[in-house]
Amino acid sequence: MGLLEAADWKARWIGLDGGENPDHFANARWVWSSDDPKPEAGNGPRPRHFRRAISLPADREVLGARLTIAARGVFSVRVNGREVRRGSKTVFVPASEVDLEPFLQPGTNVIGIVTTPSDNKAEPPGLLCAFSAEFDAGDPLVVRSDAAWKVSATVPEGWDRPGFDDSAWAAAQDRGSNDPSVANRIIGDDYRRLPARMLRREFSLDRPVARATAYLCGLGLSELWINGRKIGDRVLSPGLTDYHRRCLYVTCDVTENLRPGANALGVILGNGRYFAPRKSAPTTTLSYGYPKLLLQLEIEYVDGTADTVVSDGSWKLTTNGPILANSEYDGEIYDARREIPGWDRPGFNEAGWTTARLVEAPKGVLSSEMAEPIRVMERIRPVAVTNPQPGVWVFDMGQNMAGWCRLRVKGPRETRIFLRHAETLRSNGSLNIDNLRSAKATDAYTLRGGGSEEYEPRFTYHGFRYVEVTGYPGRPALSALEGRVVHDAVPRSGTFACSEDLVNRIYRNMVWGIRDNYRSLPTDCPQRDERQGWFGDRAQVSRGEMYVFDTAALHTKWVRDMEDSQREDGSLPDLAPAYWSFYTGSITFPTAAFAIPGHLHDLYGDRRILQNHYDCMRKWADLTAGRLSGDLLPADTYGDWCVPPESLDLIWSADPARVTDRVLVANAYYYSDLCMLARYAARLGRDDDARRYSGIANRVKAAFNAKFLNREAGLYANGTQTSAVLPLAFGLVPEDCRARVFASLVDNIVRKTDLHVGTGMIGGQWLLRVLSDNGRPDLAWKLAAQTTYPSWGYMVASGATTIWELWNGDHGDPLMNSGNHVMQIGDLCTWLHEYVAGIAPDESSPGFRHVLMRPRAVGELAWARASHVSLYGPIASEWKTAAGRFEWHISLPPNTTATVFVPAQDLREVTESGRPADRADGVRFVRMEGDRAVFEVGSGRYAFASPSAASRTTPTRTKRLR
């Protein structure tokens, strides 16, 4: 039956606390030059050149070397005459780390730093840095910025190489400490390192085993090994949670892995998010402690007796295995020479291993992992390899992806190979790592020697298309790397294709972006130092995802994460798990806690999600109602996030005419939340709640229109696209103003943005559906198939293989510029499936028990087809137009019905399988509705035809979107 109660657990938490890397950066000094020449006319501030010679001992192996650096301005790091990093001080990355190990040599090395001060006169120029090298034995070598560094404003050739005579250079001037008392202290070494823990325990079996079940909670990440074999194929396990509230355990049938006599259990623990990869960069990050293990093996014998093997103080532990460091942001350092053969087999000599410590249990309750595990889901071969610099090889995987690489190599013992990952390249063919922020995204492998070797990391993952390989012995073949695509093992639930290749490519990019951002929760990006479960990105995008992947379990788990993150007063964060404690009072982002349960109900018929999650929604709605003043809320925290800016070099628009009033956004969304909650309350039989929340919604609606609506002009606020889209989508527009408001939206799209998207993330999640529901699916199509900035097609034309975070992702500031994001998908995926292909659930008979099928023949499309695997089976829709004739094949699974809307001006023109449709078997005519003949059908296959396609501009009554 499993471990259903806390008392069923007999195991103890074990592990080893401590062992992280020290912060050498903390004691560094700010330095600059004593002379301060004025900026050259027209050229801005003059740069300074700093150098320091460092000697590395030849008799000790370097395990890692890094430079942590902050500069008030732009900096360039050079090692032995080669530039290895450019950077600047930014809001999110106050200090940067540069991995120098690949560029160092035994003996003398020179670190050169060029820094150009900022133009901000209020901020004095300065450089702050610390170099540290760790060895296989002995203390690390630490060199900090101080007066021992040399500095010059002008430099000759070779200044950054060993052997250069810097005796004429001035000593750097000490300008103060970086201790906590300094108001502008720079946060330093946030690159948290911890070796993997390896634990083991032997036991003996003297009777035949009928069944054996292992229950494992290994935090942050874990692998279970028994008698030399890894159990299962899950990776990055268990799933992410707020470990103060919930800790997931996995259950494994290990009956076939046990044998008579001696047996051995082994567990490897990685850091994951339990031992957070950062403390305070880019912001304060919640960390929970050191990796730890709880394991219980239940053994049932054939004779009816039973035994239990548990984690306790009898286990052995070592941190001296091959995984020297692991971080989800930074990568994994693996030394194959330190592998421990037989550690997971009986009879192993445990000399040198310590006794595992009994450690404090996490605060969260133990909960069985119910969602699909993360697995390696696909293997990708590189399409090209280049050699931009001597000793540097860049592999192109041909696809932006999330996961890691498997390395194949043969070479001398002690050879060190580095795999660094990035999404794009610079013009010279080298990696562009600017948008990784502080993430190192580098795996390091040291060869054991003696034959062919293979390596792939265990406890990290990267977002990348390109892989830079350094240290490889000889010239690597294309087969030296293989991409391993890693995400939750969610089944594919649907497909879409049409006659427009551009749209098919956009759809493919969406599918890749969606799958790459499944990491036991829907994340925002897989490459930089973030990877958080932001609510706002997915509130409506999640509906479209459900047509592509079966995410019922994944999204149900994430809704539970939202509940776990809710505070006692009812407040919700902007992301969950709330590793970043952003409880900002936003309205738009917590809306995901209302919308996603509704999507799960509509697409999967899951009434339980509404029941179980109802109190969470109610508490937040009541808390927010207390903030109303004059029946309106204050401004939303984020507003219509990331409106396409007027310049390709901006992240946020500086043009007030493009930006929607954040008070309008907050109240439109709160009205929608209240309407959703009232609907859920009615469905659950909570009639008093339904009336109460409907009453609050009506007051908000009245105040909203009184403040923002210009009836004569048909405009809300300053007339942005989003200021019209949200009221139209949520049913806020008075009936007598609807046509004018929609006309103003169309006018904005046609005249002001020249048939381009003008909404940010929030408005974009409703835009295409609002246009279609108000009779302009043709306009929605023009936006969907656009090819110039800003558009999805512009991304494709620029070489994107996923969806960007920014519409100008090829130009925007790398500060916030992921190349693999979902928020700009908006409602495009939903629109293609529900509107173009015409497959949508009926919320009054959810889970596709009754299907609403109404395709739109838009633009120049000659055909479109889609499928969706519902709870009842596959649903299919395929239509084509030719010579003015519309032909439509549909398929419905058993125990379902559908309302089908066939394009037609006259019922007599409609046929099904060659017969008049109103007399066909299984088809019942209902009514004519505009340019559609409406029929009810049961399960089966149907072939409808009519002599003309649907009008592309005929208005239909706007339905309120939910």
Secondary structure, DSSP 4 states (H G I P E B T S, - for coil): ----SGGG-----EE----PPP-GGGG-EEEE-S--PPPBTTTBSPPEEEEEEEEE-TTS-EEEEEEEEEESEEEEEEETTEEEEEEE--SS-SSEEEE-GGG--SEEEEEEEEEEE-S-TTS---EEEEEEEEESSSPPEEEESSTTSEEESS--TTTTSTT---TTSEEPEEEEE-STTSTTPPP-------PPEEEEEEEEE-S-EEEEEEEEEEESEEEEEETTEE-SS-BS-S----TTTEEEEEEEE-GGG--SEEEEEEEEEE-TTTS-S-SSSSS-B----S-EEEEEEEEEETTS-EEEEE-STT-EEES-SSEEEEETTTEEEEEGGG--TTTTSTT---TTPEEPEE-PPPSSEEEE--SPPEEEEEEE--SEEEEEETTEEEEEEEEEEEEEEEEEEE--TT-EEEEEEESEE-TTSSEE-GGGTT---EEEEE---SSEEEE--SS--EEEEEEEEES-SSPPPGGGEEEEEEEE-PPB-EEEEES-HHHHHHHHHHHHHHHHTBSSSB-S-SSSS----BHHHHTTHHHHHHHHB--HHHHHHHHHHHHHH--TTS---SBSS-SB------STTTTHHHHHHHHHHHHH--HHHHHHHHHHHHHHHHHHHTT-BTTB----SS-S-SPPPSSTT-SS---GGGSPPHHHHHHHHHHHHHHHHHHHHHHTT-HHHHHHHHHHHHHHHHHHHHHHEETTTTEETT--HHHHHHHHHHT-S-GGGHHHHHHHHHHIIIIISSSS----HHHHTTHHHHHHHTT-HHHHHHHHT--SSSSHHHHHHTT-SS--SSTTTTTS-GGG--SS-SGGGTTHHHHIIIIIS--EEBTTBTTTTEEEE-----TT--EEEEEEEETTEEEEEEEEEETTEEEEEEEEEEEEEEEEEEE-S-GGG-EETTEEGGGSTTEEEEEEETTEEEEEEEEEEEEEEESSPPPSS---PPPPP-
